[in-house]
Amino acid sequence: MRLFIAINFNEKTRAKLATIQRNIRSQAPRGRFPNPANFHLTLVFLGECDDEQLKAAQGVLSSTLFTPFELSFERVGCFRRRGGDLWWAGIALTRELQQIQADLSSRLQAAGFVLDSRPFQPHVTLARQINQSVDIPAPFPFSETVRSIELMESTRINGRLTYKPLFGIVSQ
């Protein structure tokens, strides 16, 4: 099973992100556009895991304590890629967000997970494989209070990518 730890968003935030996504799609109709129901912030990507690793990830997450904190969406950008750019909504890297991500990563590595070594760049993917420039009038800034973090499974159901929460924690 393909696993990651993420922050999922409320409907208000998803709607704002979907508006930005529609603006991208109106200028670049060819590309891949995630279902807004799948919008999330990945804190740690675990990759393919077996049942033992699932239990280890649940153990790490269940021992994670945090107080509610704000995610601030502040800009739209893209990662240049051969085969088409990836467009995203950027999230401010606050002290609280950085600490929770670093803590989870450290404890997951101690539990035996091999994690990506690239620096954490908090973002929400809005579009992939975009082969033209896009000018986005985005409704920034906006924010959401984080009160839960979830262990998610990425699966395909009837050919569609679906993210399913397997385990979650709530803030103190």
ROGU-75647 format. One record per residue (C-alpha): z, y, x; residue in three letters; residue number from 1. Coordinates in nm, 2 decimals. Each point is the difference from the previous one (the first is absolute). Last residue first. Layout:
// residues N
@zz:Z&yy:Y&xx:X&guro:ALA&kemar:NUM
...
END
This chain:
// residues 172
@zz:2.21&yy:1.90&xx:-0.45&guro:GLN&kemar:172
@zz:-0.38&yy:-0.05&xx:-0.02&guro:SER&kemar:171
@zz:-0.16&yy:-0.30&xx:-0.17&guro:VAL&kemar:170
@zz:-0.13&yy:-0.32&xx:0.16&guro:ILE&kemar:169
@zz:-0.30&yy:-0.21&xx:-0.09&guro:GLY&kemar:168
@zz:-0.15&yy:-0.35&xx:0.01&guro:PHE&kemar:167
@zz:-0.33&yy:-0.15&xx:-0.09&guro:LEU&kemar:166
@zz:-0.20&yy:0.30&xx:-0.11&guro:PRO&kemar:165
@zz:-0.37&yy:-0.09&xx:-0.07&guro:LYS&kemar:164
@zz:-0.29&yy:0.19&xx:0.15&guro:TYR&kemar:163
@zz:-0.34&yy:-0.09&xx:-0.15&guro:THR&kemar:162
@zz:-0.34&yy:-0.01&xx:0.16&guro:LEU&kemar:161
@zz:-0.26&yy:-0.10&xx:-0.26&guro:ARG&kemar:160
@zz:-0.21&yy:-0.31&xx:0.02&guro:GLY&kemar:159
@zz:0.15&yy:-0.16&xx:-0.31&guro:ASN&kemar:158
@zz:0.34&yy:0.05&xx:0.16&guro:ILE&kemar:157
@zz:0.00&yy:0.07&xx:0.37&guro:ARG&kemar:156
@zz:0.34&yy:0.02&xx:0.17&guro:THR&kemar:155
@zz:0.21&yy:0.25&xx:0.20&guro:SER&kemar:154
@zz:0.37&yy:-0.08&xx:-0.02&guro:GLU&kemar:153
@zz:0.26&yy:0.27&xx:0.00&guro:MET&kemar:152
@zz:0.35&yy:0.04&xx:0.13&guro:LEU&kemar:151
@zz:0.14&yy:0.31&xx:-0.18&guro:GLU&kemar:150
@zz:0.18&yy:0.32&xx:0.07&guro:ILE&kemar:149
@zz:0.18&yy:0.20&xx:-0.27&guro:SER&kemar:148
@zz:0.14&yy:0.35&xx:-0.08&guro:ARG&kemar:147
@zz:-0.26&yy:0.22&xx:0.17&guro:VAL&kemar:146
@zz:-0.02&yy:0.35&xx:-0.16&guro:THR&kemar:145
@zz:-0.35&yy:0.12&xx:-0.05&guro:GLU&kemar:144
@zz:-0.18&yy:0.30&xx:0.14&guro:SER&kemar:143
@zz:-0.29&yy:0.25&xx:-0.05&guro:PHE&kemar:142
@zz:-0.18&yy:0.23&xx:0.24&guro:PRO&kemar:141
@zz:-0.28&yy:0.00&xx:-0.07&guro:PHE&kemar:140
@zz:-0.24&yy:-0.03&xx:-0.29&guro:PRO&kemar:139
@zz:-0.30&yy:-0.08&xx:0.22&guro:ALA&kemar:138
@zz:-0.33&yy:0.18&xx:0.01&guro:PRO&kemar:137
@zz:-0.19&yy:-0.26&xx:0.20&guro:ILE&kemar:136
@zz:-0.31&yy:0.07&xx:0.20&guro:ASP&kemar:135
@zz:-0.17&yy:-0.33&xx:0.09&guro:VAL&kemar:134
@zz:-0.23&yy:-0.09&xx:0.29&guro:SER&kemar:133
@zz:-0.21&yy:-0.31&xx:-0.03&guro:GLN&kemar:132
@zz:0.02&yy:-0.37&xx:0.07&guro:ASN&kemar:131
@zz:0.31&yy:-0.10&xx:-0.19&guro:ILE&kemar:130
@zz:0.10&yy:-0.36&xx:0.07&guro:GLN&kemar:129
@zz:0.35&yy:0.02&xx:-0.14&guro:ARG&kemar:128
@zz:0.16&yy:0.22&xx:-0.26&guro:ALA&kemar:127
@zz:0.35&yy:0.12&xx:-0.11&guro:LEU&kemar:126
@zz:0.22&yy:-0.17&xx:0.26&guro:THR&kemar:125
@zz:0.36&yy:0.15&xx:-0.02&guro:VAL&kemar:124
@zz:0.14&yy:0.14&xx:0.32&guro:HIS&kemar:123
@zz:0.29&yy:-0.02&xx:0.24&guro:PRO&kemar:122
@zz:-0.12&yy:-0.02&xx:0.36&guro:GLN&kemar:121
@zz:0.23&yy:-0.24&xx:0.18&guro:PHE&kemar:120
@zz:-0.10&yy:-0.03&xx:0.37&guro:PRO&kemar:119
@zz:-0.22&yy:-0.30&xx:0.08&guro:ARG&kemar:118
@zz:0.19&yy:-0.31&xx:0.13&guro:SER&kemar:117
@zz:-0.08&yy:-0.22&xx:-0.30&guro:ASP&kemar:116
@zz:0.27&yy:-0.25&xx:-0.06&guro:LEU&kemar:115
@zz:0.09&yy:-0.35&xx:0.13&guro:VAL&kemar:114
@zz:0.28&yy:-0.13&xx:-0.22&guro:PHE&kemar:113
@zz:0.28&yy:-0.20&xx:0.17&guro:GLY&kemar:112
@zz:0.31&yy:0.12&xx:-0.18&guro:ALA&kemar:111
@zz:0.06&yy:0.26&xx:0.27&guro:ALA&kemar:110
@zz:-0.35&yy:0.13&xx:-0.07&guro:GLN&kemar:109
@zz:0.11&yy:0.03&xx:-0.37&guro:LEU&kemar:108
@zz:0.31&yy:0.18&xx:0.10&guro:ARG&kemar:107
@zz:-0.18&yy:0.26&xx:0.21&guro:SER&kemar:106
@zz:-0.28&yy:0.05&xx:-0.26&guro:SER&kemar:105
@zz:0.25&yy:0.05&xx:-0.28&guro:LEU&kemar:104
@zz:0.20&yy:0.25&xx:0.20&guro:ASP&kemar:103
@zz:-0.30&yy:0.19&xx:0.12&guro:ALA&kemar:102
@zz:-0.14&yy:0.03&xx:-0.36&guro:GLN&kemar:101
@zz:0.34&yy:0.11&xx:-0.14&guro:ILE&kemar:100
@zz:0.05&yy:0.25&xx:0.28&guro:GLN&kemar:99
@zz:-0.35&yy:0.15&xx:-0.02&guro:GLN&kemar:98
@zz:0.03&yy:0.05&xx:-0.37&guro:LEU&kemar:97
@zz:0.34&yy:0.16&xx:0.03&guro:GLU&kemar:96
@zz:-0.10&yy:0.23&xx:0.29&guro:ARG&kemar:95
@zz:-0.31&yy:0.12&xx:-0.19&guro:THR&kemar:94
@zz:-0.35&yy:-0.12&xx:0.08&guro:LEU&kemar:93
@zz:-0.18&yy:0.21&xx:-0.26&guro:ALA&kemar:92
@zz:-0.24&yy:-0.21&xx:-0.21&guro:ILE&kemar:91
@zz:-0.38&yy:0.01&xx:0.04&guro:GLY&kemar:90
@zz:-0.24&yy:-0.09&xx:-0.28&guro:ALA&kemar:89
@zz:-0.27&yy:-0.22&xx:0.14&guro:TRP&kemar:88
@zz:-0.37&yy:-0.04&xx:0.06&guro:TRP&kemar:87
@zz:-0.13&yy:-0.29&xx:0.21&guro:LEU&kemar:86
@zz:-0.34&yy:0.07&xx:0.16&guro:ASP&kemar:85
@zz:-0.30&yy:-0.22&xx:0.00&guro:GLY&kemar:84
@zz:-0.16&yy:-0.29&xx:0.19&guro:GLY&kemar:83
@zz:0.14&yy:0.12&xx:0.33&guro:ARG&kemar:82
@zz:0.33&yy:0.17&xx:-0.08&guro:ARG&kemar:81
@zz:0.12&yy:0.36&xx:-0.01&guro:ARG&kemar:80
@zz:0.35&yy:0.01&xx:-0.15&guro:PHE&kemar:79
@zz:0.00&yy:0.26&xx:-0.27&guro:CYS&kemar:78
@zz:0.21&yy:0.28&xx:-0.14&guro:GLY&kemar:77
@zz:0.16&yy:0.14&xx:-0.31&guro:VAL&kemar:76
@zz:0.32&yy:0.21&xx:0.03&guro:ARG&kemar:75
@zz:0.37&yy:0.04&xx:-0.09&guro:GLU&kemar:74
@zz:0.15&yy:-0.27&xx:-0.20&guro:PHE&kemar:73
@zz:0.38&yy:0.03&xx:0.04&guro:SER&kemar:72
@zz:0.21&yy:-0.31&xx:-0.03&guro:LEU&kemar:71
@zz:0.35&yy:0.09&xx:-0.09&guro:GLU&kemar:70
@zz:0.31&yy:-0.21&xx:0.07&guro:PHE&kemar:69
@zz:0.24&yy:-0.22&xx:-0.20&guro:PRO&kemar:68
@zz:0.28&yy:-0.15&xx:0.22&guro:THR&kemar:67
@zz:-0.07&yy:-0.30&xx:0.21&guro:PHE&kemar:66
@zz:0.14&yy:-0.35&xx:0.08&guro:LEU&kemar:65
@zz:-0.20&yy:-0.29&xx:0.13&guro:THR&kemar:64
@zz:0.17&yy:-0.34&xx:0.00&guro:SER&kemar:63
@zz:-0.22&yy:-0.13&xx:-0.29&guro:SER&kemar:62
@zz:-0.31&yy:0.11&xx:0.19&guro:LEU&kemar:61
@zz:0.08&yy:-0.20&xx:0.31&guro:VAL&kemar:60
@zz:0.09&yy:-0.31&xx:-0.20&guro:GLY&kemar:59
@zz:-0.31&yy:0.03&xx:-0.22&guro:GLN&kemar:58
@zz:-0.21&yy:0.02&xx:0.32&guro:ALA&kemar:57
@zz:0.17&yy:-0.31&xx:0.13&guro:ALA&kemar:56
@zz:-0.05&yy:-0.19&xx:-0.33&guro:LYS&kemar:55
@zz:-0.37&yy:0.09&xx:0.00&guro:LEU&kemar:54
@zz:-0.02&yy:-0.11&xx:0.37&guro:GLN&kemar:53
@zz:0.13&yy:-0.34&xx:-0.10&guro:GLU&kemar:52
@zz:-0.24&yy:-0.02&xx:-0.29&guro:ASP&kemar:51
@zz:-0.30&yy:0.07&xx:0.23&guro:ASP&kemar:50
@zz:-0.14&yy:0.34&xx:0.09&guro:CYS&kemar:49
@zz:-0.35&yy:0.16&xx:0.04&guro:GLU&kemar:48
@zz:0.04&yy:0.37&xx:0.08&guro:GLY&kemar:47
@zz:0.33&yy:0.17&xx:0.04&guro:LEU&kemar:46
@zz:-0.10&yy:0.37&xx:-0.06&guro:PHE&kemar:45
@zz:0.30&yy:0.23&xx:0.02&guro:VAL&kemar:44
@zz:0.06&yy:0.33&xx:-0.19&guro:LEU&kemar:43
@zz:-0.32&yy:-0.02&xx:-0.21&guro:THR&kemar:42
@zz:-0.01&yy:0.29&xx:-0.24&guro:LEU&kemar:41
@zz:-0.14&yy:-0.10&xx:-0.34&guro:HIS&kemar:40
@zz:-0.30&yy:0.04&xx:-0.23&guro:PHE&kemar:39
@zz:-0.09&yy:-0.34&xx:-0.15&guro:ASN&kemar:38
@zz:0.00&yy:0.11&xx:-0.37&guro:ALA&kemar:37
@zz:-0.24&yy:0.28&xx:0.11&guro:PRO&kemar:36
@zz:-0.26&yy:-0.28&xx:0.06&guro:ASN&kemar:35
@zz:-0.14&yy:0.04&xx:0.35&guro:PRO&kemar:34
@zz:-0.33&yy:0.18&xx:0.04&guro:PHE&kemar:33
@zz:-0.27&yy:-0.16&xx:0.22&guro:ARG&kemar:32
@zz:-0.30&yy:0.21&xx:0.09&guro:GLY&kemar:31
@zz:-0.30&yy:0.15&xx:-0.14&guro:ARG&kemar:30
@zz:0.07&yy:0.28&xx:-0.25&guro:PRO&kemar:29
@zz:0.08&yy:0.25&xx:0.27&guro:ALA&kemar:28
@zz:0.04&yy:0.34&xx:-0.15&guro:GLN&kemar:27
@zz:0.12&yy:-0.10&xx:-0.35&guro:SER&kemar:26
@zz:0.19&yy:-0.29&xx:0.17&guro:ARG&kemar:25
@zz:0.20&yy:0.23&xx:0.22&guro:ILE&kemar:24
@zz:0.10&yy:0.22&xx:-0.30&guro:ASN&kemar:23
@zz:0.09&yy:-0.32&xx:-0.20&guro:ARG&kemar:22
@zz:0.23&yy:-0.10&xx:0.29&guro:GLN&kemar:21
@zz:0.18&yy:0.33&xx:-0.02&guro:ILE&kemar:20
@zz:0.05&yy:-0.04&xx:-0.37&guro:THR&kemar:19
@zz:0.12&yy:-0.36&xx:0.06&guro:ALA&kemar:18
@zz:0.26&yy:0.13&xx:0.24&guro:LEU&kemar:17
@zz:0.13&yy:0.24&xx:-0.26&guro:LYS&kemar:16
@zz:0.01&yy:-0.28&xx:-0.26&guro:ALA&kemar:15
@zz:0.18&yy:-0.24&xx:0.24&guro:ARG&kemar:14
@zz:0.26&yy:0.26&xx:0.07&guro:THR&kemar:13
@zz:0.07&yy:0.05&xx:-0.38&guro:LYS&kemar:12
@zz:-0.01&yy:-0.38&xx:-0.05&guro:GLU&kemar:11
@zz:0.28&yy:-0.07&xx:0.25&guro:ASN&kemar:10
@zz:-0.08&yy:-0.11&xx:0.35&guro:PHE&kemar:9
@zz:0.06&yy:-0.32&xx:0.20&guro:ASN&kemar:8
@zz:0.16&yy:0.01&xx:0.34&guro:ILE&kemar:7
@zz:-0.10&yy:-0.29&xx:0.21&guro:ALA&kemar:6
@zz:0.08&yy:-0.31&xx:0.20&guro:ILE&kemar:5
@zz:-0.30&yy:-0.23&xx:0.07&guro:PHE&kemar:4
@zz:-0.10&yy:-0.36&xx:-0.06&guro:LEU&kemar:3
@zz:-0.31&yy:-0.22&xx:0.01&guro:ARG&kemar:2
@zz:0.08&yy:-0.35&xx:-0.12&guro:MET&kemar:1
END
